Amino acid sequence: MWKGRFAQDTSSLVQQFGESISYDWRLFPHDIAGSIAHARAQKNAGLLTEEEFNSIESGLLGIKADIETGKFEFKTSLEDIHMNIEAELTKRIGPAGAKLHTARSRNDQVATDTRLYSRHEAGELIGALSLLQAALVGQAEKHAATVVPGYTHLQRGQPVTVGHHLLAYVEMLERDKSRLADAAKRLNVSPLGSGALAGSTINLDRRAIAAELGFDGVTTNSMDAIADRDYIAEILFAVSLCGIHLSRLSEDLILWCSAEFGFVTLSAAHTTGSSLMPQKKNPDVCELTRGKTGRLVGNLMNLLVAVKGLPLTYNRDLQEDKPPLFDSIDTLKMILAVNTEMIAAMEIRTERCKAAASDPMLLATDLADWLVKQGVPFRHAHELVGKAVAESVKTGVPLDQLDLTAIDPAYTADANSVFNLERALAARTNPGAPSVENVKAQVERWK
Ligand code: ARG
């Protein structure tokens, strides 16, 4: 492609070092769509005849079909997807192919391709996230009324329901979807026409090209358009945060399927055994989700650090944007698919949840609220309940069986009526609180 300037071939070591075709080949549908739109603008500007445009278009579509069916031979010597396609086009259709690169650089080309790819993949991820949400909502519907302790510091706090706990993740995933949609909207402007860095002396209709490719508009500074990769960073951040949410869900499930908690049974299809310990049933999917989230965060760091010291505009370092982007998209897609299947199939052990939630200590806060309703200031009520808790811990008498009236005259015989789990949950009716009614309404909303 640059043989005019050089008297020597590129060393084969440099070719191996510098190639990106081994991974950027997957940009081909976007590269081809971009080239067709670019060629059409050339035709409309009188730079290509109708016949030349037609042969470029059919040549590119033929190459696309060959790549899709595995018949295309990618060459490392042609470095990247852009040059592989262009060289093959010229080989197939002759001189018209050599006109395609007029008023274009691989710099605006690669920025276009990765924007189109990111936009497409953000849509795919949003769809996959909705499926995982549906699996969680399905379990939440079944267990809208299954009481379970809610934890802070991994210590039992207050009663919630399994449905409420699972719907917390549905909320997080909804925000992950909106972050992806937001990133996809912001990146949806066309860099084509920015050239290598300073546009071109040949003016093509940038807006027409953008419209053909489904962009909302065109970039407004040629240097920015080809130098920045913030749109990839945003996708990588949205993907990382989504992974982090799913890593926390994984951690919950790992705890829940331990003998100590015993709140959930994962299906045999989604667990593994041990080659040594015959009794083991391990939550590997959850652990791998947690582990692979490290890769997602690493990929974000990879890109941020690659970009941080670069002078404007394009530097070859930017070729390193694609491996983390592709890896994060692939990894999250896999995480979403496998977790959707696993969540849909898991069994909640209702009895174990109920047994854990029957700990009267979970209603200590409710007892303080009861005192407040009798006119005791909350700080004082907190102290009075603290005394009752201390007494229970010291004597081994469960909190709900203590004679509270012996602790302080603020307690009356009615105080022990607080220790009714069903009533305690039913009282939590404020928006966002876990009364069974509320959880059922949320399930309906999500459905
Ligand atoms: N393979 C290159 C990349 O991914 C394409 C752009 C090359 N531009 C250049 N000036 N060498 O970044």
Boltz pocket constraint, residues with backbone or C-beta under 6 A from the ligand:
constraints:
  - pocket:
      binder: B
      contacts: [[A, 18], [A, 20], [A, 24], [A, 79], [A, 80], [A, 106], [A, 107], [A, 110], [A, 314], [A, 315], [A, 316], [A, 318], [A, 319], [A, 320]]
      max_distance: 6.0
